[in-house]
Amino acid sequence: MFSNLSTTINEPILNYQISDSSLPFSEYIAHNRAIIEERRTDLQQAGSLASLIVNANSPYEFYPLNPIKSGNRLKYGVLLLHGLLDCPFSLKDMAMHLQTNGILCRSILLPGHGTTPEDLLSVSYHDWIQALRYGIDSLRKEADQIFLAGFSTGAALSVYQALQDSQISGIILLAPAIRIKAPVSVMVLWHQIKKWLKLNDSQWLYQEKEQDYTKYLSIPFHAVKQVALLTEVLKELRQHHTLTCPIFMAVSREDETISSHRAIDFFSGFHNQESKLLLYTSIDHAYPDPRIITRVTKNADLNISHFSHVSIPFAPGNHHYGQHGDYQYASHLNNEIVYGAYNRMEADIFDQLYKLKLCSNRHRQLTYNPDFNHMADQITKFITG
C-alpha cells in the first residue's frame, strides 16, 4: 500500500527533480532555486532583499569545516525536513549548530512550498515522501549514519520513513504532527461536508495577504487534508511496524497546533533507552519515565508564558523571528505584550479586552525558542553519542 510512491494523487505542476536519486545535491539545489525565482511574485518588488528571500526558501547544504569522520567518509549526516506552509529556513538555526559540531546537514524543499500557496493545491503527501527519499539517497552517498530532523509535518514524514527503514540511525522530532488537534480535524471534516453538499467550493481554509517571506499565511484546504491523511497513514503503519532507532523529541505541552498529549504517548510507546523528550511546559510535571525531561517555560523577564508550536526551531538570535528579528510580528521585548502559544483568535480577543482595560496585556504568538541552545546541544549529543 505504501511502497509505490512514483504516482501521486494530483500531478504536481512543477518538476522538483526528486525522482532521480543520482542527481547531485548541488544540482537539486540549483533547480529548486530556479523554481523559486520563477514562481515568487514578491521578488520583483523586493529589490536588494530578493536574494535574502530566495536563500531563505531554498534547499541548502551545510558542510562542516571540521567533519567527524568514519574512515574516509563522514560519520554523521542529517536531513532536515520543514513543516507545512514553511520552508527550509525553519531549520537553518539547527543546521548551523550541527555544522559547527562536525555534522553534515542538508535540507530539502517539500513540493508546493517556498513559492506561492497556490502551488500546494496540486501536491500530495506522496510528493513530500518522494522528496524525502531523494534526500536520504543523496545523503547516504556522503555519510555512514543518517539522522532525520523534522519540524511538525517534517517530523511526521521522518516517522513515516523510520518506521520502514531500519538504516535510519535516529530521528529528531520538533513539535511533531503525530496528530493534529481536534479543531483542525473538525475544520477539515466540515469543509468536506460543505463540499459534498455544494454549499462552498472554496479551496481555502484561510486566505490572507502574504507578508512573511519564509512562511505561507494562506492555508489551502488540500494541504491540510494531506497532513491529516499522512497522520492516518502513520497510525496504520504503527500497527504493523515499530521504530528500531532512538527518538529525540522536543514539544510544547501548550502547543496550539498539534496534540502534545498524543506526541508524548507516541514517545512513551517506544522503549529505546537512548531516546529523550524535552517537554516544554508552563507548569512543571514529574513523569515516571526518566527519558522525559521537563523545561519550565514561564519567563517574567521576557514576558513569556509558554512556547508556541512555531517557536520551537528558532534561536533567539534568528534574524527574522528572533528577539531582534525583522519580521513585523517577531517577539521583541515589549512590556505590553505577553508571548506564548496563542492563536490568531485568542490574540484578537485579548486585544479587545486590552482596549477595554479588562486585561493588562496584549497577547501574541511566541516566535522563537529561548531554550534553543540547550535543545541544540542535547540534539548534538543525541547524534554523536
LUMLUMTI-434977 format. One line per field, with one value per residue (C-alpha): residue number from 1; residue in one letter; x, y, z. Coordinates in steps of 0.5 Angstrom, whole numbers, plus 500, padded with zeros to 3 digits. Example, Ala and Ser with C-alpha at 12.3 -4.5 7.8 and 13.67 -1.06 7.14 Angstrom:
pos: (1,2)
code: (a,s)
X: (525,527)
Y: (491,498)
Z: (516,514)
***
This chain:
pos: (1,2,3,4,5,6,7,8,9,10,11,12,13,14,15,16,17,18,19,20,21,22,23,24,25,26,27,28,29,30,31,32,33,34,35,36,37,38,39,40,41,42,43,44,45,46,47,48,49,50,51,52,53,54,55,56,57,58,59,60,61,62,63,64,65,66,67,68,69,70,71,72,73,74,75,76,77,78,79,80,81,82,83,84,85,86,87,88,89,90,91,92,93,94,95,96,97,98,99,100,101,102,103,104,105,106,107,108,109,110,111,112,113,114,115,116,117,118,119,120,121,122,123,124,125,126,127,128,129,130,131,132,133,134,135,136,137,138,139,140,141,142,143,144,145,146,147,148,149,150,151,152,153,154,155,156,157,158,159,160,161,162,163,164,165,166,167,168,169,170,171,172,173,174,175,176,177,178,179,180,181,182,183,184,185,186,187,188,189,190,191,192,193,194,195,196,197,198,199,200,201,202,203,204,205,206,207,208,209,210,211,212,213,214,215,216,217,218,219,220,221,222,223,224,225,226,227,228,229,230,231,232,233,234,235,236,237,238,239,240,241,242,243,244,245,246,247,248,249,250,251,252,253,254,255,256,257,258,259,260,261,262,263,264,265,266,267,268,269,270,271,272,273,274,275,276,277,278,279,280,281,282,283,284,285,286,287,288,289,290,291,292,293,294,295,296,297,298,299,300,301,302,303,304,305,306,307,308,309,310,311,312,313,314,315,316,317,318,319,320,321,322,323,324,325,326,327,328,329,330,331,332,333,334,335,336,337,338,339,340,341,342,343,344,345,346,347,348,349,350,351,352,353,354,355,356,357,358,359,360,361,362,363,364,365,366,367,368,369,370,371,372,373,374,375,376,377,378,379,380,381,382,383,384,385)
code: (m,f,s,n,l,s,t,t,i,n,e,p,i,l,n,y,q,i,s,d,s,s,l,p,f,s,e,y,i,a,h,n,r,a,i,i,e,e,r,r,t,d,l,q,q,a,g,s,l,a,s,l,i,v,n,a,n,s,p,y,e,f,y,p,l,n,p,i,k,s,g,n,r,l,k,y,g,v,l,l,l,h,g,l,l,d,c,p,f,s,l,k,d,m,a,m,h,l,q,t,n,g,i,l,c,r,s,i,l,l,p,g,h,g,t,t,p,e,d,l,l,s,v,s,y,h,d,w,i,q,a,l,r,y,g,i,d,s,l,r,k,e,a,d,q,i,f,l,a,g,f,s,t,g,a,a,l,s,v,y,q,a,l,q,d,s,q,i,s,g,i,i,l,l,a,p,a,i,r,i,k,a,p,v,s,v,m,v,l,w,h,q,i,k,k,w,l,k,l,n,d,s,q,w,l,y,q,e,k,e,q,d,y,t,k,y,l,s,i,p,f,h,a,v,k,q,v,a,l,l,t,e,v,l,k,e,l,r,q,h,h,t,l,t,c,p,i,f,m,a,v,s,r,e,d,e,t,i,s,s,h,r,a,i,d,f,f,s,g,f,h,n,q,e,s,k,l,l,l,y,t,s,i,d,h,a,y,p,d,p,r,i,i,t,r,v,t,k,n,a,d,l,n,i,s,h,f,s,h,v,s,i,p,f,a,p,g,n,h,h,y,g,q,h,g,d,y,q,y,a,s,h,l,n,n,e,i,v,y,g,a,y,n,r,m,e,a,d,i,f,d,q,l,y,k,l,k,l,c,s,n,r,h,r,q,l,t,y,n,p,d,f,n,h,m,a,d,q,i,t,k,f,i,t,g)
X: (500,506,511,510,510,512,505,501,494,495,501,505,505,513,518,522,528,526,525,533,537,543,542,548,545,548,544,538,539,540,534,530,533,531,523,523,526,521,515,515,512,515,522,520,519,524,530,536,532,531,537,535,528,531,536,531,527,532,535,542,548,552,558,562,569,572,568,567,570,569,575,575,567,563,561,554,549,543,537,532,525,521,513,507,507,514,521,528,529,525,531,537,539,539,543,548,549,550,555,560,560,562,556,554,547,542,535,530,524,518,514,509,513,517,514,506,501,497,503,500,494,497,501,500,504,506,511,513,515,519,523,525,527,531,535,536,539,543,546,548,553,556,555,555,550,544,539,533,531,524,519,512,510,517,517,511,515,521,517,514,521,524,518,520,528,532,538,536,540,536,530,530,522,521,513,512,505,504,496,494,489,482,479,483,481,474,475,477,471,467,470,469,462,460,464,459,453,455,455,462,467,473,480,482,481,484,487,491,496,503,507,512,517,519,512,505,500,494,492,490,485,488,495,492,488,494,497,491,492,499,498,492,498,502,497,496,504,505,500,505,512,516,522,528,532,532,528,530,523,522,515,511,505,501,502,496,497,499,497,502,499,499,506,508,504,508,514,513,510,518,523,529,533,537,531,530,524,525,518,517,511,509,507,513,511,514,514,516,520,527,527,522,526,521,523,519,517,515,520,518,524,522,514,514,508,509,512,508,508,512,517,521,526,528,534,533,539,535,535,528,524,529,529,531,528,526,519,514,511,517,517,521,521,515,512,505,505,505,508,506,502,497,493,490,483,486,490,484,480,486,487,479,480,486,483,477,482,480,487,494,497,496,498,502,505,512,516,523,525,529,532,534,542,540,536,541,547,542,541,548,550,544,547,554,553)
Y: (500,505,502,505,513,514,517,522,524,530,531,537,543,544,539,539,534,529,523,522,519,520,528,531,535,542,541,540,546,550,547,549,556,557,555,560,565,564,563,568,575,579,578,584,589,586,590,588,583,579,574,574,571,566,564,563,559,555,548,548,544,546,542,542,545,540,534,528,522,515,513,517,518,523,519,523,526,530,531,537,537,543,544,545,552,553,553,550,557,554,549,553,555,548,546,552,549,542,544,547,541,537,534,535,538,538,541,539,543,540,541,546,550,556,560,561,558,556,551,547,546,541,536,531,528,522,528,530,523,522,529,526,519,523,527,520,517,523,524,516,517,522,520,513,515,518,522,525,532,534,540,539,536,534,530,526,525,523,518,515,514,511,506,503,504,500,504,511,512,516,522,529,531,538,540,533,533,526,528,535,538,536,543,543,536,538,544,539,535,541,543,537,536,543,541,535,539,544,550,552,550,554,551,555,555,561,567,573,578,574,578,573,571,565,562,562,565,563,556,551,546,541,542,541,535,532,533,529,524,523,522,517,513,514,511,505,504,503,497,493,497,499,504,501,507,512,519,526,530,537,539,545,542,548,547,550,546,539,535,535,529,525,526,524,518,516,517,513,508,506,504,505,508,513,517,523,528,535,537,545,547,553,548,543,536,530,524,517,516,519,520,526,532,538,545,550,556,562,568,574,578,576,576,569,565,559,556,556,551,555,558,551,551,558,561,568,571,569,575,574,571,572,578,583,580,584,580,585,580,578,577,583,585,589,590,591,584,577,572,565,559,564,563,569,569,569,575,578,577,579,586,587,586,590,596,596,596,589,586,589,586,584,577,575,568,567,567,564,559,562,555,554,553,548,544,544,542,536,534,534,529,525,525,524,520)
Z: (500,502,497,491,491,484,482,486,488,484,479,481,476,478,477,483,481,486,482,480,486,482,481,485,491,488,482,486,490,484,480,486,487,480,481,487,483,477,482,487,485,491,488,483,489,494,491,495,499,493,495,502,500,495,500,506,502,498,500,503,505,511,510,517,517,522,520,524,520,520,515,509,510,514,520,521,516,518,513,515,514,515,516,513,510,512,508,509,513,519,521,519,526,528,522,523,530,528,522,528,531,525,522,515,514,508,508,502,500,500,494,494,499,498,492,493,497,490,489,495,491,486,491,496,502,497,493,500,501,495,496,503,500,495,500,504,498,496,504,504,499,504,511,514,520,517,522,520,524,522,525,525,519,517,524,521,515,519,523,517,514,520,521,515,514,519,517,520,526,529,529,532,532,534,535,531,528,530,531,529,534,534,532,526,524,525,521,515,516,516,510,506,508,505,499,499,500,495,500,499,493,496,496,502,509,510,506,508,504,504,509,511,506,510,511,508,512,507,508,503,505,500,504,511,508,506,513,516,511,513,520,519,515,521,525,521,520,527,528,523,524,530,531,531,532,538,538,541,541,543,544,548,553,551,543,540,533,535,540,545,549,543,542,549,548,542,545,551,547,544,550,547,553,548,547,550,550,552,555,555,560,564,570,572,572,574,570,572,565,566,559,559,562,563,562,565,560,564,564,567,564,557,558,556,559,555,548,541,536,531,536,538,532,532,536,540,535,529,524,522,528,534,539,534,528,522,522,524,529,532,539,541,548,550,557,554,551,554,549,549,545,543,536,532,535,542,540,538,544,548,544,545,553,553,549,554,560,562,562,563,557,550,548,542,539,541,535,538,543,549,551,544,545,551,546,540,545,547,540,538,544,542,535,537,543)
***
